[in-house]
Amino acid sequence: MSPAPRRASDADILAAARAILEEDGLEGVTMLAIAGRVGVRPPSLYKHLESRWQLLRLVAEDAYADLGAAVDRASASVPAGARRRRDSRARLTAIAVAYRDWAHANPGAYRLLYAPLPAEARPAPAVGGAAAAALLDAVEGVVPDGEELAAARTLVAFANGFVTMELAGAFRLGGDIDAAYTYGVAVVVGAVVDRGRGGRG
């Protein structure tokens, strides 16, 4: 009697896709590569997935959840003050550091989050919104009402631009890259916090 064919779980498939993404980049994440990694025949994957695009969407959703958890932990690590509120500048700085640290630990997943993929491969906006919840909470009450999203986007735009260039090896003039990021975070966070103070009189 032949042994029963191996069955791959959704968790197996997702873990394989994340591993291949980090090892071989986005182009390496194929149904054939994943089937080989989990030890099944490629057609069996279609019992779990409709297409490669659906797979990439699930991987991106998982990556957003990871990034969101890292940001949440960083935000929560800032101790509350006497008024039971965490210092906004410290929270925003901790979030920016966690964002970069996560990107360095998961460069393939990080690039996927900003890759120009077709609509069917992109997570719903609510998924990214959940990952940004701690950031939005940190700017709420700091900037004038109605500017929360703009402030959060400004912070992410700086961090993403810096990290994307860093991962691409674009900083070629030498110097301390860690110190440069610390400097940039201090400038951008300071501008947001100071604008909020000015806007509130």
Order of alpha helices (4+ residues) and beta strands (2+ residues): alpha-alpha-alpha-alpha-alpha-alpha-alpha-alpha-alpha-alpha
